[in-house]
Amino acid sequence: MIDKRLENLATILTRYSLNLKKNDLFVISGSHLAAPLIKEVYRQAIKMGAHPFTHIGIDGLAEIYYQHSSDQQLKYVSPLSKFEIEQIDASLSIISPENTRNMTNIDPKKQAISNTAHHQIHQTFLERAAKKELRWCITLYPTQSSAQDAEMSLADYEDFVFNAAHVQAKDPIQYWQTVHTEQEKIRKLLSTKKNLHVLAKDTDLRVSVAGRTWINCSGKENFPDGEVFTGPVETSAEGYISYSFPGSYNGREVNDIKLWFKKGVVVKAEASKGEQFLHAMLAMDPGAKRLGEFAFGTNYGVKDYTKNTLFDEKIGGTIHLAVGSGYPETRSKNISSLHWDMVCDLRKNGEVYADDELIYKNGRFLNL
């Protein structure tokens, strides 16, 4: 018998996040560990008249690929992948790792080569999503490895995930619609501002958001959700920022990241662990050294760092700034094969000024 929480989660994903329609070509991706959720989403999609198909991953294949592929193979892009991203109407990606550290010893240069080769697929995805031709969502199925990263038992981690998603609310979809309404106040405030100045521990960073669009994230592209974001002006970042939590990208963890910016470009980057990987990712292409996203985390129901960006970047009282590609719907012009979200905690002695006015202090917006 399926866990009622999974059934509710599948309902939110298909009917609210993705708004599936009859005849939608719909891809569901996840590991074999997420089979219970995949099957329930698949069942509901069929009942709604969509055309679902699946990509079921087996842990370790990516590791084999990077260990043994030649440069020619790393640069190869399957025409099937190109065709798929051009044709699908909806996509659900379910994070469900068996081992969150299986890429730790992979050569970062190989990962950079493959990422660069797949740039056009990534760009097609972004452009179709911006035009509302492609609806997409990323969610998580709780696994033992993710629970271990969060330093929880699997049962406790399941509770954490489902509570953050509010799947047991009387009307979960109505709950997320209310979140959208509340976050509109933040979006409207930020939309009137041109320049942001962030001050925190080892952080003094200025960016321009003039002419950019702020996006209210309330459970559509990410689930669970809770953020308001934009794409900073590409040449505007000045100063430095220290990220409070380890950064995770492509199965690699990098600790104590600190970046220095001049005229929008990262001119210096340090880390206490994984610095070589950090440098390799930033050297991927010219856009990798510029900011593609500036966001406020607004989900105050998520309080603790769990080593999973889907949750960590939503922590109420934090900001996250991504190096690499921006989202076209924000009017970002930054193009890159990289998009790496890094989180800075502002809950203790953090401040954000907008056009020289204090609007955010200790993890909360003022006067909202």
Number of C-alpha atoms within 10 A of each C-alpha: 3 10 10 11 18 18 17 20 24 23 19 23 27 20 15 17 24 21 14 23 17 12 14 17 17 25 20 19 20 23 19 16 20 21 14 15 21 24 15 18 23 22 13 19 24 14 11 16 13 19 20 20 14 15 13 15 16 13 17 12 11 14 14 12 14 20 14 10 12 12 12 9 13 20 16 13 15 9 8 9 11 16 11 13 18 15 13 19 24 25 23 24 18 20 20 24 24 18 16 21 14 17 21 15 11 19 14 20 17 19 19 21 19 19 21 18 16 19 16 15 19 19 17 14 18 18 16 18 19 16 11 12 15 20 22 23 20 20 23 22 21 23 19 20 17 25 20 16 16 18 14 16 13 17 12 13 21 19 14 18 20 19 16 19 24 20 23 13 13 9 12 18 21 12 15 24 13 13 19 18 12 14 19 18 12 19 20 13 15 21 16 14 18 16 19 23 21 21 18 20 15 12 19 17 20 22 24 22 26 15 16 18 19 24 22 23 24 26 25 20 19 22 23 29 27 27 26 22 22 27 30 32 24 22 16 19 23 19 19 21 22 22 22 19 20 22 23 17 18 15 14 19 19 19 18 17 22 17 20 20 23 15 14 21 21 20 13 13 16 18 20 11 14 18 17 14 22 21 17 17 25 20 15 21 17 14 23 25 28 29 30 30 25 22 22 26 26 26 22 16 15 24 15 12 18 19 20 18 20 18 24 26 29 28 29 23 25 26 28 24 24 21 25 25 26 27 22 21 19 20 18 22 17 24 21 24 25 26 21 22 23 23 26 25 24 24 17 12 12 20 20 25 17 21 14 11 12 15 18 18 19 17 23 20 17 10 6 9
